[in-house]
Amino acid sequence: MMKRGILALALVASSLAVADDEALPASVQRGVEGVADKVVAWRRDIHANPELGNREFRTAGLVADHLKSLGMEVTTGVAHTGVVGILRGGDGPVVALRADMDALPVTEEVDLPFASTVRTTYNGEEVGVMHACGHDNHVAILMGVAEVLAGMGDSLPGTVMFLFQPAEEGAPEGEEGGAELMLKEGVFESLTPDAVFGLHVWPAPVGSISTRPGGMMASSDSFSIRVQGKQTHGAMPWGGVDPIVSASQIVMGLQTIASRQLDATKTPSIVTVGAIHGGVRHNIIPAEVEMVGTLRTFDAETRTQIHERVTRTAETIASSSGATAEVDISLGYPVTANDPALTAQMLPTLQRVAGDKYFESPRVTGAEDFSYFAEAVPGLFLFLGIASDDPALVHPNHSPRFYADERALPVGVRALTALTLDYMSAAPGP
């Protein structure tokens, strides 16, 4: 029954009504409609053939061949497997559009005719591979946008940089990757965009669009705290320094950072201890305890403050019991922050495209490496709803049952195309 229901939904992939036919010029709208079936076909092909980060060889080849067929300047091998296409039009602004290409080490459980059966080795283990975060949709949408904009010929008012990015989910151990590496290799140096746009599919109502100014997705940093005490017999705790008790006090103290040490009216923040390890036997107080966790917030200044307070809290609580604490904080993705002026400028465009399916996004405590691009130039990131009308098919990103309703794909093509053209038309010339 599930397979028949999914197929029924898939057969109406292009049936989602256009919110506003005036969101794009008539000729461009015809281009969006004309590429719709190709976008679905590309998405299914990529979904059936997923690849992990820095290993997106087949996907990159598909993308590069398509961009070359459209007459673009194409660079491959960027940050390992990334592809960059340059479409030159008039003397207007430069707009960058980004799609991430990598899949996840997840075994698919969705009963689709194009479900992934791919398996590979990840961190020394054999795993299934699945586009459980929906990046197959992102690639197909941006390939469609590329064809639509290339079809405008000399009437394209500016230049578009298409960024097909590897390893958004993180590079393999011991490797660099993703948006950060693309920037490190100079992707914005020879041609610097005036703005960058990106989208992510999300289990919201199909065809909906949402965004918000400022911090939309959280920074994601990890920490480890090593508490050093003095080993002794569990029956004679006064003979040593108990790092388990000290570590327990540190866990509780860390919870006061968000609730008592930061301005609660400014931005939400999270300090989570995800694991704690220490000791090997019931009657031995160990010499050492280690805990690890994650830090999340939506503001760059608050991010710095959390780092300082985690270190201070752990060190001082440990010291109070005669123990020591060694704190190590590893930086992850920055806050995905939408430029407020750019967001305000492009809001009418998104409202025209989505109609009554536009809404302001809540903050999301997940992280995104689009944040690096948005730190380099003004950026706007948005969510595209792909949740089925059937509640049984609605599952979160990264689930083995994640399902994307393809009726959202034309909305994604329309949104990125409209953002590009409206920005180019409104922005002042060079």
C-alpha positions as CSV (number, residue, x, y, z in Angstrom):
1,M,0.0,0.0,0.0
2,M,2.8,2.4,0.8
3,K,4.5,1.9,-2.6
4,R,1.2,2.5,-4.4
5,G,0.6,5.6,-2.4
6,I,4.1,7.0,-3.1
7,L,3.8,6.3,-6.8
8,A,0.4,8.1,-6.9
9,L,2.0,11.1,-5.3
10,A,5.0,10.9,-7.7
11,L,2.8,10.9,-10.7
12,V,1.4,14.3,-9.8
13,A,4.8,15.8,-9.1
14,S,4.2,18.8,-11.3
15,S,0.6,19.4,-10.3
16,L,1.2,21.9,-7.5
17,A,-0.5,25.1,-8.5
18,V,1.7,28.1,-9.2
19,A,1.1,30.6,-6.5
20,D,1.5,33.6,-8.8
21,D,2.1,33.4,-12.5
22,E,3.4,36.9,-12.4
23,A,6.3,35.9,-10.1
24,L,8.4,35.5,-13.3
25,P,8.2,36.9,-16.9
26,A,6.0,34.8,-19.1
27,S,8.9,33.5,-21.2
28,V,10.9,32.5,-18.1
29,Q,7.8,30.9,-16.5
30,R,7.5,28.8,-19.7
31,G,11.1,27.8,-19.2
32,V,10.4,26.7,-15.6
33,E,7.5,24.6,-16.8
34,G,9.5,23.2,-19.7
35,V,12.2,21.9,-17.4
36,A,10.0,20.4,-14.8
37,D,10.0,16.8,-16.1
38,K,13.8,16.9,-16.4
39,V,14.2,18.1,-12.8
40,V,12.1,15.2,-11.6
41,A,14.2,12.8,-13.7
42,W,17.5,14.2,-12.5
43,R,16.3,14.0,-8.9
44,R,15.3,10.4,-9.2
45,D,18.6,9.4,-10.9
46,I,20.7,11.2,-8.2
47,H,18.5,9.7,-5.5
48,A,19.1,6.2,-6.8
49,N,22.8,6.8,-7.0
50,P,23.8,8.7,-3.9
51,E,27.4,9.4,-2.9
52,L,29.1,10.4,0.4
53,G,31.0,13.6,1.0
54,N,34.1,14.2,-1.2
55,R,33.1,11.2,-3.2
56,E,30.4,12.7,-5.4
57,F,32.1,11.7,-8.6
58,R,29.1,10.5,-10.6
59,T,26.9,13.4,-9.4
60,A,29.6,16.0,-10.2
61,G,30.0,14.5,-13.7
62,L,26.3,14.7,-14.3
63,V,26.3,18.3,-13.2
64,A,29.4,19.3,-15.2
65,D,28.1,17.8,-18.4
66,H,24.8,19.6,-18.0
67,L,26.4,23.0,-17.4
68,K,28.8,22.5,-20.3
69,S,25.9,21.7,-22.6
70,L,24.4,25.1,-21.6
71,G,27.6,26.8,-22.8
72,M,28.9,27.8,-19.3
73,E,32.4,28.2,-18.1
74,V,32.8,25.1,-16.0
75,T,35.4,24.3,-13.3
76,T,35.5,20.8,-11.8
77,G,37.5,19.3,-8.9
78,V,36.8,22.3,-6.7
79,A,37.2,21.2,-3.0
80,H,37.7,17.6,-4.3
81,T,34.5,17.1,-6.3
82,G,32.8,20.5,-6.4
83,V,31.6,22.0,-9.7
84,V,31.3,25.7,-10.5
85,G,29.6,27.1,-13.5
86,I,29.7,30.7,-14.7
87,L,26.8,32.0,-16.8
88,R,27.6,35.5,-18.1
89,G,24.9,37.9,-19.1
90,G,24.7,41.6,-18.9
91,D,26.6,44.1,-16.8
92,G,24.4,43.7,-13.8
93,P,25.3,42.1,-10.4
94,V,26.9,38.7,-9.8
95,V,24.6,36.2,-8.1
96,A,25.8,32.9,-6.6
97,L,23.4,30.0,-6.3
98,R,24.4,26.9,-4.2
99,A,23.3,23.3,-4.1
100,D,25.0,20.6,-1.9
101,M,25.5,17.2,-3.5
102,D,26.4,14.7,-0.8
103,A,24.3,11.9,0.8
104,L,24.5,10.2,4.2
105,P,25.5,6.8,5.5
106,V,21.9,5.7,6.0
107,T,20.1,2.6,4.6
108,E,17.0,3.7,2.8
109,E,13.6,2.3,4.1
110,V,11.3,4.1,1.7
111,D,9.6,1.8,-0.8
112,L,10.3,3.7,-4.0
113,P,11.1,2.4,-7.5
114,F,14.2,4.6,-7.5
115,A,15.2,3.9,-3.9
116,S,18.9,3.7,-3.2
117,T,20.4,0.2,-2.9
118,V,24.0,1.6,-2.8
119,R,26.4,0.4,-0.1
120,T,29.9,1.6,0.6
121,T,32.5,1.7,3.4
122,Y,32.3,4.6,5.9
123,N,34.7,4.9,8.8
124,G,35.7,1.3,8.3
125,E,32.1,-0.1,8.3
126,E,29.9,-1.2,5.5
127,V,26.9,1.1,5.3
128,G,24.0,2.0,3.1
129,V,24.0,5.3,1.4
130,M,20.9,7.5,1.0
131,H,19.9,11.1,0.2
132,A,18.3,11.2,3.6
133,C,18.7,15.0,3.8
134,G,17.3,15.7,0.4
135,H,20.4,17.1,-1.4
136,D,19.3,15.2,-4.5
137,N,16.4,17.7,-4.7
138,H,18.8,20.6,-4.3
139,V,21.1,19.4,-7.2
140,A,18.1,18.8,-9.5
141,I,16.5,22.1,-8.7
142,L,19.7,24.0,-9.4
143,M,20.3,22.1,-12.7
144,G,16.8,23.2,-13.7
145,V,17.5,26.8,-12.7
146,A,20.7,26.7,-14.8
147,E,18.8,25.6,-17.8
148,V,16.1,28.2,-17.4
149,L,18.6,31.1,-16.9
150,A,20.8,29.9,-19.7
151,G,17.8,29.9,-22.0
152,M,17.4,33.7,-21.5
153,G,20.5,34.3,-23.6
154,D,21.5,38.0,-23.9
155,S,18.5,39.1,-21.8
156,L,20.0,37.8,-18.6
157,P,20.8,41.1,-16.8
158,G,23.9,39.9,-14.8
159,T,26.2,37.0,-14.1
160,V,25.3,33.8,-12.3
161,M,27.7,31.5,-10.4
162,F,26.4,28.0,-9.9
163,L,28.0,26.4,-6.9
164,F,27.5,22.6,-6.7
165,Q,29.2,21.8,-3.4
166,P,30.4,18.6,-1.9
167,A,30.5,17.4,1.7
168,E,28.0,19.6,3.4
169,E,27.4,16.8,5.8
170,G,31.1,16.9,6.7
171,A,34.2,15.6,5.1
172,P,35.6,12.1,5.7
173,E,37.9,11.8,8.7
174,G,41.2,13.4,8.0
175,E,40.0,15.4,5.0
176,E,38.8,19.0,4.5
177,G,35.7,19.7,2.5
178,G,32.5,21.6,1.9
179,A,31.9,25.3,1.6
180,E,34.8,26.2,3.8
181,L,37.3,24.4,1.5
182,M,35.7,25.9,-1.6
183,L,36.3,29.4,-0.2
184,K,39.8,28.5,1.0
185,E,40.6,27.4,-2.6
186,G,39.4,30.9,-3.8
187,V,36.0,30.2,-5.3
188,F,35.0,33.9,-4.6
189,E,38.3,35.5,-5.4
190,S,38.3,35.8,-9.2
191,L,34.6,36.5,-9.3
192,T,33.0,37.8,-6.1
193,P,29.2,37.5,-5.9
194,D,27.1,40.5,-4.8
195,A,24.8,38.0,-3.1
196,V,24.4,34.2,-2.6
197,F,21.2,32.3,-2.4
198,G,20.5,28.7,-1.3
199,L,17.6,26.5,-0.2
200,H,17.1,23.3,1.8
201,V,14.1,20.9,1.6
202,W,12.3,20.5,4.8
203,P,9.3,18.5,6.2
204,A,7.0,21.5,6.0
205,P,3.8,21.8,3.8
206,V,4.6,20.9,0.2
207,G,5.5,23.9,-1.9
208,S,5.9,26.2,1.1
209,I,8.8,28.6,1.5
210,S,10.1,30.0,4.7
211,T,13.0,32.1,5.9
212,R,13.9,34.7,8.5
213,P,16.4,37.6,8.9
214,G,19.5,37.1,11.0
215,G,20.4,33.7,12.6
216,M,18.2,31.0,11.1
217,M,20.2,27.9,11.7
218,A,22.6,27.5,14.6
219,S,26.3,27.3,14.9
220,S,27.5,23.8,15.8
221,D,30.6,23.4,17.9
222,S,31.7,20.4,19.9
223,F,33.6,20.2,23.2
224,S,35.4,17.8,25.4
225,I,36.2,18.2,29.1
226,R,38.7,16.0,30.7
227,V,38.5,16.1,34.5
228,Q,41.6,14.9,36.3
229,G,41.3,13.7,39.9
230,K,43.3,11.3,42.0
231,Q,42.5,7.6,42.1
232,T,41.6,5.9,45.3
233,H,39.5,3.1,46.9
234,G,35.8,3.7,46.6
235,A,35.4,3.0,50.3
236,M,37.9,5.7,51.2
237,P,37.1,8.7,49.0
238,W,39.1,11.1,51.3
239,G,42.2,9.4,50.1
240,G,41.9,10.9,46.6
241,V,40.1,13.4,44.5
242,D,36.8,12.1,42.9
243,P,36.6,13.3,39.3
244,I,33.1,11.7,38.9
245,V,31.6,14.0,41.5
246,S,33.4,17.0,40.1
247,A,32.3,16.0,36.5
248,S,28.7,15.7,37.8
249,Q,28.9,19.2,39.3
250,I,30.3,20.5,36.0
251,V,27.4,19.0,34.0
252,M,25.0,20.9,36.2
253,G,27.0,24.1,36.1
254,L,27.1,24.0,32.3
255,Q,23.3,24.2,32.3
256,T,23.4,27.6,34.0
257,I,25.3,29.1,31.1
258,A,22.2,29.4,28.9
259,S,19.8,30.0,31.8
260,R,21.8,32.4,34.0
261,Q,24.9,33.7,32.2
262,L,23.6,34.8,28.8
263,D,21.1,37.4,27.8
264,A,18.0,35.3,27.4
265,T,16.3,38.0,25.3
266,K,18.9,38.0,22.6
267,T,19.0,34.5,21.2
268,P,18.4,30.9,22.3
269,S,21.4,28.7,23.1
270,I,22.0,25.1,23.9
271,V,24.8,23.4,25.9
272,T,24.4,19.6,25.8
273,V,26.6,16.9,27.3
274,G,26.1,13.9,25.1
275,A,28.4,11.4,26.7
276,I,30.4,11.0,29.9
277,H,32.9,8.2,30.6
278,G,34.9,7.4,33.7
279,G,35.8,4.4,35.8
280,V,36.0,0.7,35.3
281,R,34.9,-0.9,38.7
282,H,32.3,-0.3,41.4
283,N,34.8,0.2,44.2
284,I,37.4,2.3,42.5
285,I,37.3,6.1,42.2
286,P,39.0,6.7,38.9
287,A,41.7,9.2,38.2
288,E,39.9,10.7,35.2
289,V,36.5,11.4,33.6
290,E,35.8,12.7,30.1
291,M,32.6,14.3,28.8
292,V,31.8,15.4,25.3
293,G,28.9,17.6,24.0
294,T,27.6,20.1,21.6
295,L,27.1,23.9,21.7
296,R,24.4,25.7,19.6
297,T,23.4,29.3,19.3
298,F,22.2,31.8,16.7
299,D,24.5,34.7,17.2
300,A,28.2,35.0,16.6
301,E,28.9,37.1,19.7
302,T,26.9,34.7,21.9
303,R,28.9,31.8,20.4
304,T,32.1,33.4,21.6
305,Q,30.6,34.0,25.1
306,I,29.5,30.4,25.4
307,H,33.0,29.1,24.6
308,E,34.5,31.4,27.3
309,R,31.9,30.4,29.9
310,V,32.2,26.6,29.3
311,T,35.9,26.9,29.9
312,R,35.5,29.0,33.0
313,T,32.7,27.0,34.5
314,A,34.5,23.6,34.1
315,E,37.9,24.9,35.3
316,T,36.6,26.6,38.4
317,I,34.2,23.9,39.5
318,A,37.0,21.3,39.1
319,S,39.4,23.5,41.0
320,S,36.9,23.9,43.9
321,S,37.2,20.1,44.6
322,G,40.9,19.8,44.1
323,A,40.6,18.4,40.5
324,T,41.6,20.0,37.2
325,A,39.6,20.4,34.0
326,E,41.1,20.5,30.5
327,V,38.6,22.0,28.1
328,D,38.8,21.6,24.3
329,I,36.3,23.3,22.0
330,S,36.3,22.3,18.3
331,L,34.7,24.9,16.0
332,G,32.0,23.5,13.7
333,Y,29.8,25.4,11.3
334,P,29.1,29.1,12.0
335,V,25.6,30.5,12.5
336,T,23.7,30.5,9.2
337,A,22.7,34.1,9.3
338,N,20.6,35.7,6.6
339,D,21.6,39.3,5.7
340,P,18.8,41.4,7.1
341,A,18.8,44.0,4.3
342,L,18.9,41.3,1.6
343,T,16.1,39.3,3.3
344,A,13.9,42.4,3.4
345,Q,14.7,43.2,-0.2
346,M,13.8,39.7,-1.5
347,L,10.8,39.0,0.8
348,P,8.3,40.3,-1.8
349,T,9.8,37.9,-4.3
350,L,9.4,34.9,-2.0
351,Q,5.8,35.9,-1.2
352,R,4.9,36.2,-4.9
353,V,6.4,32.7,-5.6
354,A,4.8,30.9,-2.6
355,G,1.6,33.0,-2.1
356,D,-0.2,32.0,1.0
357,K,2.4,29.2,1.5
358,Y,5.1,31.7,2.6
359,F,5.8,32.0,6.3
360,E,8.6,33.1,8.5
361,S,10.8,30.2,9.5
362,P,11.3,29.4,13.1
363,R,15.0,29.1,14.2
364,V,16.4,25.6,13.6
365,T,19.1,24.2,15.9
366,G,20.6,22.2,13.1
367,A,23.6,23.6,11.3
368,E,24.5,24.3,7.7
369,D,27.7,25.1,6.0
370,F,26.0,27.6,3.6
371,S,26.9,29.7,6.6
372,Y,30.5,30.1,5.3
373,F,29.3,31.5,2.0
374,A,26.9,33.9,3.9
375,E,29.9,35.1,6.0
376,A,31.8,35.9,2.8
377,V,29.1,37.8,1.0
378,P,25.5,38.8,1.8
379,G,23.4,35.6,1.9
380,L,19.8,34.4,2.0
381,F,18.9,30.8,2.8
382,L,15.4,29.4,2.7
383,F,13.5,26.3,3.4
384,L,11.4,24.6,0.8
385,G,8.5,22.4,2.1
386,I,8.4,18.8,0.8
387,A,6.1,17.1,3.3
388,S,3.5,14.8,1.7
389,D,-0.2,15.3,2.3
390,D,-0.1,11.7,3.7
391,P,1.1,11.9,7.4
392,A,2.5,8.4,7.1
393,L,5.1,9.7,4.7
394,V,6.3,12.6,6.7
395,H,9.6,12.0,8.5
396,P,12.5,14.3,9.5
397,N,15.7,14.9,7.5
398,H,18.3,12.2,8.2
399,S,15.7,9.5,8.8
400,P,15.9,6.3,6.7
401,R,12.2,7.0,5.9
402,F,12.8,10.6,4.7
403,Y,10.5,11.3,1.8
404,A,10.4,14.3,-0.5
405,D,7.2,15.1,-2.3
406,E,8.3,16.1,-5.9
407,R,5.5,18.6,-6.3
408,A,7.8,21.0,-4.5
409,L,10.5,20.8,-7.2
410,P,9.0,23.4,-9.6
411,V,8.5,25.8,-6.7
412,G,12.2,25.5,-5.8
413,V,13.2,26.2,-9.5
414,R,10.8,29.2,-9.6
415,A,12.1,30.6,-6.3
416,L,15.8,30.6,-7.1
417,T,15.1,31.9,-10.6
418,A,12.9,34.7,-9.3
419,L,15.4,35.6,-6.6
420,T,18.2,35.8,-9.2
421,L,16.3,38.0,-11.7
422,D,14.6,40.2,-9.1
423,Y,18.0,40.9,-7.4
424,M,19.7,41.7,-10.6
425,S,16.9,44.0,-11.7
426,A,16.8,45.9,-8.4
427,A,20.5,46.1,-7.5
428,P,22.4,49.2,-8.7
429,G,24.8,48.7,-11.6
430,P,28.6,48.7,-11.3
